[in-house]
Amino acid sequence: VKHAALSTALAELFSFLYLPVRDESLVVDNLLSNSGFESAVVSGAHPSWTNVGAGITVTGEATIIRHGSQSCKIVAGAGAAGQVTQAPTINLNEVTGKSVVFKKWVYATAASVVRIRLDWDGSNFANSSYHTGKNQWELLSLTETVPSTATQVKAICEVVAGGTGYFDAGWLAIDPVSRYTVPATIIRGPFAVLQQ
C-alpha cells in the first residue's frame, strides 16, 4: 500500500519536481583571477596565468568544458611537463601555518597525465593525485598548510611531457585572518584599526 501511494504521489507531483543545479563558478575568497579560464587566450596564454615548459601549447577549448563557455587545453612538449601557473599576491606573514585549499576540475583520456600542484618556494611542492584517465571530468583537490619557509603560494595546473589535459573551474582559498596581535610598541591609545 505504501509503495502504491508513493507511486501515485510521484505521478501526480511530477510536474512540480525539480532538478537542483549546483553552481560552482562562484567561490567566496577565491584568490585566483580567471580561475575558470573564461577569458580569451592572448598570445598563446590565458590572462592571469603564465605558461611554463618547452614546447607547451595552451588554447581555449570550447567543446570539452565543465563550466562556462571554455576550458584550458594544455598540450605539453615532448621533453618537459607543460604548466600554467598563477601566484596571487598575498601577505605570507599572515598566512604561514594556515590551511590552503586548491581545487580544479580536470579532464584527461589517459591515466597519470594531469594533476594540480602548489609551489611554496620554487623547490618545495605539494601534489595532488593524478587524473585517473577515465575520459571524464574529475575534481582534483589539495589541502595543505602554508610552511614557514614559503616565499609564495603558486597554483599549478600540470600536464606531463607529451600529454594533453584540460582544466576548468577551480579555486584557491586560504583560511581567513580574523585576529591581529597589537604590536608591543603601541603602549597607549587612542589608536584605530582600519580594514579595507
Secondary structure as GFF3:
##gff-version 3
##sequence-region A 1 196
A	DSSP	alpha_helix	2	13	.	.	.	ID=ss1
A	DSSP	three_ten_helix	14	16	.	.	.	ID=ss2
A	DSSP	beta_strand	50	52	.	.	.	ID=ss3
A	DSSP	beta_strand	57	61	.	.	.	ID=ss4
A	DSSP	beta_strand	71	75	.	.	.	ID=ss5
A	DSSP	beta_strand	82	86	.	.	.	ID=ss6
A	DSSP	alpha_helix	92	95	.	.	.	ID=ss7
A	DSSP	beta_strand	99	107	.	.	.	ID=ss8
A	DSSP	beta_strand	114	119	.	.	.	ID=ss9
A	DSSP	beta_strand	125	127	.	.	.	ID=ss10
A	DSSP	beta_strand	137	145	.	.	.	ID=ss11
A	DSSP	beta_strand	154	159	.	.	.	ID=ss12
A	DSSP	beta_strand	164	174	.	.	.	ID=ss13
###
